[in-house]
């Protein structure tokens, strides 16, 4: 089991990625990259890093009642 980092480093771009993912968690990486103004490769690496650090712990669907 991967242990979350005790001191994750989150910068402005990471926060933007998290904000977009909270609103649209199933967004393709290419569209996420466009939203935050980076290419796909660095965005993918940032998301993976945040998953490994325990900052992103999952993705879920919410059903509107």
N, C-alpha and C positions, 0 to 999 in steps of 0.2 A: 504494500500500500504506500502511495506517495504521501509524504508529510508536507503540509503547507509551510511555506517559508515564514519565519518569524518576523522578518523585516522586508516585506516586498517593496521594491522600488517602483512607484507608479508616477509616470510623468503626465503632462498635459495630453499627449496623444493617446496614451493608455486610457485616460479618463474619457476621452471622446469615443474611443472604441467601446468602452463599457457602456456609455450612454446609448450609443446606437444599438448595441446588442440587447440592452434592457428593453428597448422599444420594439426591435425587430430581430429576435434571436435566431431566426432561420435565414437571415440575409446571406446570400452567397459572398464569399471572400472578395470577389471582384467588385461587387457593389459596396461592401463595407469599406474597401480601400478607397473607392471614389468618395464616399461620405466623409472620410477623415483626411483625404488629400495625400495619400501615399500610394505606392504601387502594391500589388497583391502580395508579393513575397515578404516584405517587412511586416505587413499587417498579419499575415498568417503566422509568422514567427512570434509576434507580440501576443497574439491570442494563445498560441501553444505555451508560451512562457507563463502567461497568467493562469492557464489551466494547470500547469505543473506546480505553480506556486500556491494553488488553492484559492486564487482570487476569483476565478471562474470555476464554479463547482458543478455546473450542469446547465441544461437548456430545457425549457418546458413550454408547453402549449397551455394557453388559458382559454377556457370556453366562456363566451359571453352568455350570461343567464337569460 
